[in-house]
Protein backbone atom coordinates (compact mmCIF):
# COMPACT_ATOMS: atom_id res chain seq x y z
CA UNK A 1 0.00 0.00 0.00
CA UNK A 2 1.37 3.41 -0.93
CA UNK A 3 1.76 6.22 1.58
CA UNK A 4 -1.10 8.11 -0.10
CA UNK A 5 -3.41 5.12 0.16
CA UNK A 6 -2.43 4.61 3.79
CA UNK A 7 -3.20 8.24 4.63
CA UNK A 8 -6.68 7.88 3.14
CA UNK A 9 -7.57 4.64 4.90
CA UNK A 10 -9.64 4.59 8.08
CA UNK A 11 -7.50 4.03 11.15
CA UNK A 12 -8.01 0.65 12.88
CA UNK A 13 -10.70 0.90 15.55
CA UNK A 14 -11.94 4.25 14.27
CA UNK A 15 -15.59 4.38 13.15
CA UNK A 16 -16.17 5.96 9.77
CA UNK A 17 -18.78 8.71 10.14
CA UNK A 18 -20.97 10.53 7.67
CA UNK A 19 -21.99 14.15 7.37
CA UNK A 20 -25.06 16.37 7.47
CA UNK A 21 -25.70 19.05 4.85
CA UNK A 22 -28.61 21.48 5.28
CA UNK A 23 -29.98 23.60 2.43
CA UNK A 24 -32.36 26.30 3.65
CA UNK A 25 -33.93 29.65 2.85
CA UNK A 26 -37.38 30.97 1.85
CA UNK A 27 -39.68 29.57 -0.78
CA UNK A 28 -38.59 30.14 -4.40
CA UNK A 29 -34.90 30.28 -3.40
CA UNK A 30 -33.95 27.00 -5.13
CA UNK A 31 -33.67 24.66 -2.11
CA UNK A 32 -35.20 21.63 -3.80
CA UNK A 33 -33.23 22.31 -6.97
CA UNK A 34 -29.97 22.40 -5.00
CA UNK A 35 -30.93 19.18 -3.20
CA UNK A 36 -31.67 17.49 -6.54
CA UNK A 37 -28.34 18.75 -7.94
CA UNK A 38 -26.39 17.28 -5.04
CA UNK A 39 -28.21 13.95 -5.25
CA UNK A 40 -27.68 13.69 -9.01
CA UNK A 41 -23.96 14.43 -8.58
CA UNK A 42 -23.84 11.64 -6.01
CA UNK A 43 -25.39 9.31 -8.59
CA UNK A 44 -22.79 10.35 -11.15
CA UNK A 45 -20.15 9.43 -8.56
CA UNK A 46 -21.82 5.97 -8.38
CA UNK A 47 -23.03 6.48 -4.84
CA UNK A 48 -26.29 4.82 -3.89
CA UNK A 49 -28.97 7.34 -2.91
CA UNK A 50 -32.35 7.15 -1.20
CA UNK A 51 -34.62 10.20 -1.38
CA UNK A 52 -37.65 11.04 0.77
CA UNK A 53 -40.31 13.73 1.05
CA UNK A 54 -43.30 14.27 3.37
CA UNK A 55 -46.53 12.95 1.93
CA UNK A 56 -48.20 16.26 2.80
CA UNK A 57 -46.33 17.83 -0.13
CA UNK A 58 -47.95 16.53 -3.33
CA UNK A 59 -47.84 19.80 -5.28
CA UNK A 60 -45.90 18.43 -8.25
CA UNK A 61 -45.26 14.66 -8.11
CA UNK A 62 -46.08 12.06 -5.47
CA UNK A 63 -43.08 9.83 -6.19
CA UNK A 64 -40.42 12.48 -6.77
CA UNK A 65 -38.75 15.53 -5.27
CA UNK A 66 -39.51 18.32 -7.73
CA UNK A 67 -38.41 21.95 -7.90
CA UNK A 68 -40.45 24.95 -9.04
CA UNK A 69 -38.38 24.85 -12.25
CA UNK A 70 -39.52 21.27 -12.97
CA UNK A 71 -36.29 19.42 -12.13
CA UNK A 72 -36.99 16.19 -10.28
CA UNK A 73 -35.53 13.03 -8.79
CA UNK A 74 -37.30 9.86 -7.66
CA UNK A 75 -38.34 9.87 -3.99
CA UNK A 76 -40.52 8.02 -1.50
CA UNK A 77 -43.34 9.98 0.20
CA UNK A 78 -43.64 9.21 3.92
CA UNK A 79 -46.07 10.44 6.57
CA UNK A 80 -43.70 11.02 9.48
CA UNK A 81 -40.25 10.24 10.86
CA UNK A 82 -41.32 6.79 12.09
CA UNK A 83 -42.37 5.83 8.56
CA UNK A 84 -39.19 7.37 7.17
CA UNK A 85 -37.16 5.20 9.52
CA UNK A 86 -39.20 2.10 8.59
CA UNK A 87 -38.58 2.73 4.88
CA UNK A 88 -34.89 3.50 5.34
CA UNK A 89 -33.35 1.12 7.84
CA UNK A 90 -34.10 -2.29 6.25
CA UNK A 91 -32.03 -1.20 3.23
CA UNK A 92 -29.46 0.95 5.06
CA UNK A 93 -26.47 -1.18 4.05
CA UNK A 94 -27.24 -0.48 0.39
CA UNK A 95 -27.45 3.32 0.81
CA UNK A 96 -24.63 5.90 0.78
CA UNK A 97 -26.56 9.18 0.61
CA UNK A 98 -29.95 10.05 2.12
CA UNK A 99 -31.84 13.03 0.70
CA UNK A 100 -34.80 14.59 2.52
CA UNK A 101 -36.85 17.45 1.08
CA UNK A 102 -39.26 19.79 2.93
CA UNK A 103 -37.68 18.82 6.26
CA UNK A 104 -39.78 21.44 8.10
CA UNK A 105 -42.82 19.18 7.71
CA UNK A 106 -41.23 16.50 9.92
CA UNK A 107 -41.06 16.70 13.73
CA UNK A 108 -38.03 17.11 15.99
CA UNK A 109 -37.26 13.37 15.98
CA UNK A 110 -35.75 13.97 12.53
CA UNK A 111 -32.71 15.42 14.32
CA UNK A 112 -32.04 12.16 16.17
CA UNK A 113 -32.54 10.14 12.99
CA UNK A 114 -30.03 12.31 11.14
CA UNK A 115 -27.45 11.70 13.88
CA UNK A 116 -28.07 7.94 13.70
CA UNK A 117 -27.45 8.03 9.98
CA UNK A 118 -24.24 10.01 10.46
CA UNK A 119 -22.97 7.46 12.97
CA UNK A 120 -23.76 4.76 10.41
CA UNK A 121 -21.45 6.52 7.95
CA UNK A 122 -24.13 8.06 5.73
CA UNK A 123 -24.19 11.44 4.04
CA UNK A 124 -27.49 13.15 4.87
CA UNK A 125 -28.67 16.07 2.72
CA UNK A 126 -31.77 17.94 3.92
CA UNK A 127 -33.64 20.88 2.43
CA UNK A 128 -36.34 22.96 4.10
CA UNK A 129 -37.67 26.31 5.22
CA UNK A 130 -35.85 27.88 8.17
CA UNK A 131 -38.66 30.29 9.11
CA UNK A 132 -42.46 30.14 9.21
CA UNK A 133 -44.94 32.46 7.48
CA UNK A 134 -44.66 34.62 10.64
CA UNK A 135 -40.88 34.90 10.34
CA UNK A 136 -40.21 32.64 13.32
CA UNK A 137 -37.77 29.65 13.41
CA UNK A 138 -39.37 26.63 11.74
CA UNK A 139 -38.50 23.46 13.69
CA UNK A 140 -36.69 21.18 13.18
CA UNK A 141 -34.51 23.21 10.77
CA UNK A 142 -32.74 25.34 13.44
CA UNK A 143 -31.64 22.20 15.32
CA UNK A 144 -30.52 20.50 12.11
CA UNK A 145 -28.53 23.59 11.13
CA UNK A 146 -26.82 23.54 14.54
CA UNK A 147 -25.53 19.98 14.12
CA UNK A 148 -24.78 20.18 10.39
CA UNK A 149 -21.33 19.90 8.85
CA UNK A 150 -22.45 22.35 6.16
CA UNK A 151 -25.30 24.87 5.92
CA UNK A 152 -26.18 26.63 2.68
CA UNK A 153 -28.68 29.44 3.16
CA UNK A 154 -30.17 30.60 -0.12
CA UNK A 155 -32.11 33.78 -0.88
CA UNK A 156 -34.87 34.47 -3.40
CA UNK A 157 -35.98 37.67 -5.13
CA UNK A 158 -38.47 39.93 -3.33
CA UNK A 159 -41.66 40.12 -5.37
CA UNK A 160 -42.32 43.68 -4.16
CA UNK A 161 -39.02 45.50 -4.64
CA UNK A 162 -36.62 43.03 -6.27
CA UNK A 163 -34.13 42.93 -3.37
CA UNK A 164 -32.69 39.65 -2.03
CA UNK A 165 -35.50 37.89 -0.14
CA UNK A 166 -35.07 35.89 3.08
CA UNK A 167 -38.75 35.55 4.05
CA UNK A 168 -41.70 33.54 2.80
CA UNK A 169 -44.73 35.81 2.59
CA UNK A 170 -48.13 34.14 2.97
CA UNK A 171 -50.80 35.82 0.88
CA UNK A 172 -54.01 36.34 2.82
CA UNK A 173 -54.50 36.35 6.58
CA UNK A 174 -54.62 32.66 7.58
CA UNK A 175 -52.71 31.95 10.80
CA UNK A 176 -52.56 28.16 10.28
CA UNK A 177 -48.93 27.03 10.56
CA UNK A 178 -48.92 24.62 7.61
CA UNK A 179 -50.62 25.63 4.38
CA UNK A 180 -49.11 23.77 1.43
CA UNK A 181 -48.90 25.86 -1.71
CA UNK A 182 -46.66 27.72 -4.13
CA UNK A 183 -47.23 30.65 -6.50
CA UNK A 184 -50.50 32.37 -5.65
CA UNK A 185 -50.32 31.30 -2.01
CA UNK A 186 -46.81 32.48 -1.12
CA UNK A 187 -44.27 35.04 -2.28
CA UNK A 188 -40.63 35.65 -1.46
CA UNK A 189 -40.11 38.95 0.38
CA UNK A 190 -37.14 40.92 1.68
CA UNK A 191 -37.06 41.99 5.32
CA UNK A 192 -38.44 45.47 4.53
CA UNK A 193 -41.41 44.20 2.50
CA UNK A 194 -42.28 41.21 4.69
CA UNK A 195 -45.63 41.35 6.51
CA UNK A 196 -45.90 38.51 9.08
CA UNK A 197 -49.61 39.23 9.64
CA UNK A 198 -50.30 38.41 5.98
CA UNK A 199 -50.49 40.50 2.82
CA UNK A 200 -51.88 40.75 -0.68
CA UNK A 201 -49.95 39.69 -3.82
CA UNK A 202 -47.10 42.07 -4.54
CA UNK A 203 -45.93 41.07 -8.02
CA UNK A 204 -47.76 43.98 -9.61
CA UNK A 205 -45.93 46.34 -7.23
CA UNK A 206 -42.50 45.32 -8.52
CA UNK A 207 -40.66 48.51 -9.38
CA UNK A 208 -38.84 48.14 -12.68
CA UNK A 209 -36.40 50.67 -14.19
CA UNK A 210 -37.76 53.14 -16.71
C-alpha positions in Angstrom: 0.0 0.0 0.0 1.4 3.4 -0.9 1.8 6.2 1.6 -1.1 8.1 -0.1 -3.4 5.1 0.2 -2.4 4.6 3.8 -3.2 8.2 4.6 -6.7 7.9 3.1 -7.6 4.6 4.9 -9.6 4.6 8.1 -7.5 4.0 11.2 -8.0 0.7 12.9 -10.7 0.9 15.5 -11.9 4.3 14.3 -15.6 4.4 13.2 -16.2 6.0 9.8 -18.8 8.7 10.1 -21.0 10.5 7.7 -22.0 14.2 7.4 -25.1 16.4 7.5 -25.7 19.1 4.9 -28.6 21.5 5.3 -30.0 23.6 2.4 -32.4 26.3 3.7 -33.9 29.6 2.8 -37.4 31.0 1.9 -39.7 29.6 -0.8 -38.6 30.1 -4.4 -34.9 30.3 -3.4 -34.0 27.0 -5.1 -33.7 24.7 -2.1 -35.2 21.6 -3.8 -33.2 22.3 -7.0 -30.0 22.4 -5.0 -30.9 19.2 -3.2 -31.7 17.5 -6.5 -28.3 18.8 -7.9 -26.4 17.3 -5.0 -28.2 14.0 -5.2 -27.7 13.7 -9.0 -24.0 14.4 -8.6 -23.8 11.6 -6.0 -25.4 9.3 -8.6 -22.8 10.3 -11.2 -20.1 9.4 -8.6 -21.8 6.0 -8.4 -23.0 6.5 -4.8 -26.3 4.8 -3.9 -29.0 7.3 -2.9 -32.4 7.2 -1.2 -34.6 10.2 -1.4 -37.7 11.0 0.8 -40.3 13.7 1.0 -43.3 14.3 3.4 -46.5 12.9 1.9 -48.2 16.3 2.8 -46.3 17.8 -0.1 -48.0 16.5 -3.3 -47.8 19.8 -5.3 -45.9 18.4 -8.2 -45.3 14.7 -8.1 -46.1 12.1 -5.5 -43.1 9.8 -6.2 -40.4 12.5 -6.8 -38.7 15.5 -5.3 -39.5 18.3 -7.7 -38.4 21.9 -7.9 -40.5 24.9 -9.0 -38.4 24.9 -12.3 -39.5 21.3 -13.0 -36.3 19.4 -12.1 -37.0 16.2 -10.3 -35.5 13.0 -8.8 -37.3 9.9 -7.7 -38.3 9.9 -4.0 -40.5 8.0 -1.5 -43.3 10.0 0.2 -43.6 9.2 3.9 -46.1 10.4 6.6 -43.7 11.0 9.5 -40.2 10.2 10.9 -41.3 6.8 12.1 -42.4 5.8 8.6 -39.2 7.4 7.2 -37.2 5.2 9.5 -39.2 2.1 8.6 -38.6 2.7 4.9 -34.9 3.5 5.3 -33.3 1.1 7.8 -34.1 -2.3 6.3 -32.0 -1.2 3.2 -29.5 0.9 5.1 -26.5 -1.2 4.1 -27.2 -0.5 0.4 -27.4 3.3 0.8 -24.6 5.9 0.8 -26.6 9.2 0.6 -30.0 10.1 2.1 -31.8 13.0 0.7 -34.8 14.6 2.5 -36.9 17.4 1.1 -39.3 19.8 2.9 -37.7 18.8 6.3 -39.8 21.4 8.1 -42.8 19.2 7.7 -41.2 16.5 9.9 -41.1 16.7 13.7 -38.0 17.1 16.0 -37.3 13.4 16.0 -35.7 14.0 12.5 -32.7 15.4 14.3 -32.0 12.2 16.2 -32.5 10.1 13.0 -30.0 12.3 11.1 -27.5 11.7 13.9 -28.1 7.9 13.7 -27.4 8.0 10.0 -24.2 10.0 10.5 -23.0 7.5 13.0 -23.8 4.8 10.4 -21.4 6.5 8.0 -24.1 8.1 5.7 -24.2 11.4 4.0 -27.5 13.2 4.9 -28.7 16.1 2.7 -31.8 17.9 3.9 -33.6 20.9 2.4 -36.3 23.0 4.1 -37.7 26.3 5.2 -35.8 27.9 8.2 -38.7 30.3 9.1 -42.5 30.1 9.2 -44.9 32.5 7.5 -44.7 34.6 10.6 -40.9 34.9 10.3 -40.2 32.6 13.3 -37.8 29.7 13.4 -39.4 26.6 11.7 -38.5 23.5 13.7 -36.7 21.2 13.2 -34.5 23.2 10.8 -32.7 25.3 13.4 -31.6 22.2 15.3 -30.5 20.5 12.1 -28.5 23.6 11.1 -26.8 23.5 14.5 -25.5 20.0 14.1 -24.8 20.2 10.4 -21.3 19.9 8.9 -22.4 22.3 6.2 -25.3 24.9 5.9 -26.2 26.6 2.7 -28.7 29.4 3.2 -30.2 30.6 -0.1 -32.1 33.8 -0.9 -34.9 34.5 -3.4 -36.0 37.7 -5.1 -38.5 39.9 -3.3 -41.7 40.1 -5.4 -42.3 43.7 -4.2 -39.0 45.5 -4.6 -36.6 43.0 -6.3 -34.1 42.9 -3.4 -32.7 39.6 -2.0 -35.5 37.9 -0.1 -35.1 35.9 3.1 -38.7 35.5 4.1 -41.7 33.5 2.8 -44.7 35.8 2.6 -48.1 34.1 3.0 -50.8 35.8 0.9 -54.0 36.3 2.8 -54.5 36.4 6.6 -54.6 32.7 7.6 -52.7 31.9 10.8 -52.6 28.2 10.3 -48.9 27.0 10.6 -48.9 24.6 7.6 -50.6 25.6 4.4 -49.1 23.8 1.4 -48.9 25.9 -1.7 -46.7 27.7 -4.1 -47.2 30.6 -6.5 -50.5 32.4 -5.7 -50.3 31.3 -2.0 -46.8 32.5 -1.1 -44.3 35.0 -2.3 -40.6 35.7 -1.5 -40.1 38.9 0.4 -37.1 40.9 1.7 -37.1 42.0 5.3 -38.4 45.5 4.5 -41.4 44.2 2.5 -42.3 41.2 4.7 -45.6 41.4 6.5 -45.9 38.5 9.1 -49.6 39.2 9.6 -50.3 38.4 6.0 -50.5 40.5 2.8 -51.9 40.7 -0.7 -49.9 39.7 -3.8 -47.1 42.1 -4.5 -45.9 41.1 -8.0 -47.8 44.0 -9.6 -45.9 46.3 -7.2 -42.5 45.3 -8.5 -40.7 48.5 -9.4 -38.8 48.1 -12.7 -36.4 50.7 -14.2 -37.8 53.1 -16.7 
